[in-house]
Amino acid sequence: MATPPQFDKFKKYFNRNRPSIQEIVREPTAGGVIFRRDKEGGIEILMFQDARGRWSIPKGHIEPGETAQQTAKREIGEEVGLSEVDVLGWLGKVHFRYRRVNQLVMMTTQVYLVRAKGDTDALQKEEWMKDVKWFKFQDAFDAIEYEDIGKLMLLAKKRIRQENL
């Protein structure tokens, strides 16, 4: 039996030639909402832009024998070049799911509040990044691509103000 013509435009969504998911992989990661104060005392947030143009916070895989907090600090150094930071506390965790060929990757990211110290303008981005820069808080919140990270940024702002950081 032939497919009715009104359904032809929908075939492309159901007739993909991708391998089926064979495995679910869990990837624990950690990162941070990094902040500093500008000359007027305003809050600035450091973010990077990935190869697809999405703005996010530095994060990476937790290595064997490493705590999530140690990972956050290491990844901030590796991804954006800041080695002088204070990890001030845990903000929460974020869950991501994505497909990698025939795997479903379930990523959980532990997110920390991190204060940048020293020369906070001495940034270095990794090759795969398009950009890394400081944003005024509201601009960072507007630019962030991931709603769950945005919620943690709001929590970070609240803690920075309440604790006068």
Secondary structure as GFF3:
##gff-version 3
##sequence-region A 1 165
A	DSSP	three_ten_helix	5	10	.	.	.	ID=ss1
A	DSSP	alpha_helix	11	14	.	.	.	ID=ss2
A	DSSP	beta_strand	23	37	.	.	.	ID=ss3
A	DSSP	beta_strand	43	49	.	.	.	ID=ss4
A	DSSP	beta_strand	55	56	.	.	.	ID=ss5
A	DSSP	beta_strand	59	61	.	.	.	ID=ss6
A	DSSP	alpha_helix	68	80	.	.	.	ID=ss7
A	DSSP	beta_strand	85	100	.	.	.	ID=ss8
A	DSSP	beta_strand	103	116	.	.	.	ID=ss9
A	DSSP	beta_strand	131	136	.	.	.	ID=ss10
A	DSSP	alpha_helix	137	143	.	.	.	ID=ss11
A	DSSP	alpha_helix	147	162	.	.	.	ID=ss12
###
